[in-house]
């Protein structure tokens, strides 16, 4: 009997309500999100194309950047088109299984993004602390294995989200006050006990986010020690300037992530719900939008490649 009740309380679809409290402004709110999405798609696809076709960019740093770009463009494509359908056409229904699939890809890709940022920090550590051994340490097989391990870590840790969410009974309706299917937003619609979901979500945040931040912090501590020990001020500036783009990417990614994570769990009543939703969307859209711009402005090789491409010259940056 309980099994029958559980299956009968599984909705055929959910209704994504967009941004509660800002329904009348959905059209205007959608415009900056649409513009950011276009910039993200064009910028990241352009970076991937440039890195794949320009031989001087066939280096570990740029391989990781291409992986980050692929992750970013896939992440925002998982959510933004559906969000724009809500804002523009009032198409709010999403199939139950499609919602679970979106939830999986959102969390898996954000975990992968965090892992790639960690790998990029390790890349900078090797490049600055062991410059003569850089090419022998970070070989193509090592890069491929590191990327695969990061991907598998994210997949294996996020898969349980779908099962933990699917097992819940949904007797409070099927309206989700969000623009996409987030794990805890879906779970809170349930009338069942979501304590396991909350605990496992916190555990995954520690295993992915806290671990990656710890590795990034250790890497940059070692980098800072190595840079400070250099005798030439020009050498110190040159060494640290190679890290500025990555530091910007870290700030752009983790600041909205921390805000979303902590306010969702500890400050839910003091911050308006529409602020939660807007920041949650910026958390998925801001890094894909800004990373190509940051790396395009800060990285000389990428800047020169873009100029050559726009001028119609063949690739072959010197």
PELINKA-V213498 format. One record per residue. N is the residue number from 0. NEAR is the number of other ideal C-beta (glycine too) atoms within 12 Angstrom. Layout:
BEGIN
n=N near=NEAR
n=N near=NEAR
END
This chain:
BEGIN
n=0 near=7
n=1 near=11
n=2 near=11
n=3 near=10
n=4 near=14
n=5 near=18
n=6 near=17
n=7 near=14
n=8 near=24
n=9 near=28
n=10 near=29
n=11 near=17
n=12 near=22
n=13 near=38
n=14 near=28
n=15 near=38
n=16 near=30
n=17 near=37
n=18 near=34
n=19 near=25
n=20 near=18
n=21 near=25
n=22 near=21
n=23 near=13
n=24 near=17
n=25 near=31
n=26 near=20
n=27 near=15
n=28 near=28
n=29 near=31
n=30 near=16
n=31 near=22
n=32 near=38
n=33 near=26
n=34 near=18
n=35 near=33
n=36 near=33
n=37 near=24
n=38 near=28
n=39 near=37
n=40 near=28
n=41 near=23
n=42 near=34
n=43 near=39
n=44 near=24
n=45 near=28
n=46 near=42
n=47 near=30
n=48 near=23
n=49 near=35
n=50 near=37
n=51 near=21
n=52 near=21
n=53 near=31
n=54 near=17
n=55 near=21
n=56 near=32
n=57 near=21
n=58 near=26
n=59 near=32
n=60 near=36
n=61 near=33
n=62 near=30
n=63 near=41
n=64 near=42
n=65 near=35
n=66 near=37
n=67 near=46
n=68 near=42
n=69 near=32
n=70 near=42
n=71 near=46
n=72 near=36
n=73 near=28
n=74 near=40
n=75 near=45
n=76 near=28
n=77 near=35
n=78 near=41
n=79 near=37
n=80 near=24
n=81 near=36
n=82 near=39
n=83 near=32
n=84 near=22
n=85 near=36
n=86 near=32
n=87 near=21
n=88 near=16
n=89 near=17
n=90 near=18
n=91 near=28
n=92 near=22
n=93 near=33
n=94 near=19
n=95 near=28
n=96 near=19
n=97 near=22
n=98 near=40
n=99 near=33
n=100 near=26
n=101 near=38
n=102 near=40
n=103 near=34
n=104 near=34
n=105 near=43
n=106 near=44
n=107 near=34
n=108 near=37
n=109 near=45
n=110 near=39
n=111 near=39
n=112 near=46
n=113 near=46
n=114 near=39
n=115 near=45
n=116 near=44
n=117 near=41
n=118 near=39
n=119 near=46
n=120 near=39
n=121 near=35
n=122 near=39
n=123 near=40
n=124 near=36
n=125 near=32
n=126 near=33
n=127 near=34
n=128 near=28
n=129 near=19
n=130 near=22
n=131 near=11
n=132 near=14
n=133 near=23
n=134 near=19
n=135 near=14
n=136 near=21
n=137 near=30
n=138 near=17
n=139 near=16
n=140 near=14
n=141 near=22
n=142 near=31
n=143 near=18
n=144 near=15
n=145 near=29
n=146 near=32
n=147 near=19
n=148 near=19
n=149 near=35
n=150 near=27
n=151 near=18
n=152 near=26
n=153 near=35
n=154 near=24
n=155 near=19
n=156 near=31
n=157 near=36
n=158 near=24
n=159 near=26
n=160 near=41
n=161 near=31
n=162 near=17
n=163 near=31
n=164 near=41
n=165 near=29
n=166 near=24
n=167 near=32
n=168 near=25
n=169 near=32
n=170 near=16
n=171 near=20
n=172 near=17
n=173 near=28
n=174 near=22
n=175 near=38
n=176 near=33
n=177 near=42
n=178 near=44
n=179 near=46
n=180 near=40
n=181 near=39
n=182 near=46
n=183 near=37
n=184 near=35
n=185 near=43
n=186 near=37
n=187 near=31
n=188 near=34
n=189 near=32
n=190 near=18
n=191 near=25
n=192 near=15
n=193 near=26
n=194 near=16
n=195 near=22
n=196 near=31
n=197 near=22
n=198 near=18
n=199 near=26
n=200 near=34
n=201 near=22
n=202 near=20
n=203 near=33
n=204 near=32
n=205 near=19
n=206 near=23
n=207 near=36
n=208 near=33
n=209 near=21
n=210 near=24
n=211 near=35
n=212 near=26
n=213 near=18
n=214 near=29
n=215 near=34
n=216 near=21
n=217 near=19
n=218 near=31
n=219 near=29
n=220 near=17
n=221 near=24
n=222 near=33
n=223 near=22
n=224 near=17
n=225 near=24
n=226 near=29
n=227 near=16
n=228 near=15
n=229 near=20
n=230 near=10
n=231 near=11
n=232 near=12
n=233 near=12
n=234 near=18
n=235 near=21
n=236 near=14
n=237 near=18
n=238 near=27
n=239 near=25
n=240 near=20
n=241 near=31
n=242 near=33
n=243 near=23
n=244 near=37
n=245 near=38
n=246 near=27
n=247 near=27
n=248 near=39
n=249 near=35
n=250 near=21
n=251 near=30
n=252 near=44
n=253 near=32
n=254 near=20
n=255 near=28
n=256 near=33
n=257 near=23
n=258 near=23
n=259 near=36
n=260 near=33
n=261 near=21
n=262 near=24
n=263 near=32
n=264 near=20
n=265 near=14
n=266 near=18
n=267 near=18
n=268 near=11
n=269 near=11
n=270 near=20
n=271 near=18
n=272 near=25
n=273 near=24
n=274 near=23
n=275 near=34
n=276 near=37
n=277 near=33
n=278 near=29
n=279 near=36
n=280 near=40
n=281 near=31
n=282 near=37
n=283 near=44
n=284 near=42
n=285 near=36
n=286 near=41
n=287 near=44
n=288 near=36
n=289 near=32
n=290 near=47
n=291 near=42
n=292 near=30
n=293 near=31
n=294 near=41
n=295 near=31
n=296 near=17
n=297 near=24
n=298 near=34
n=299 near=21
n=300 near=30
n=301 near=36
n=302 near=24
n=303 near=22
n=304 near=32
n=305 near=29
n=306 near=18
n=307 near=22
n=308 near=23
n=309 near=13
n=310 near=11
n=311 near=8
n=312 near=15
n=313 near=12
n=314 near=24
n=315 near=15
n=316 near=25
n=317 near=12
END
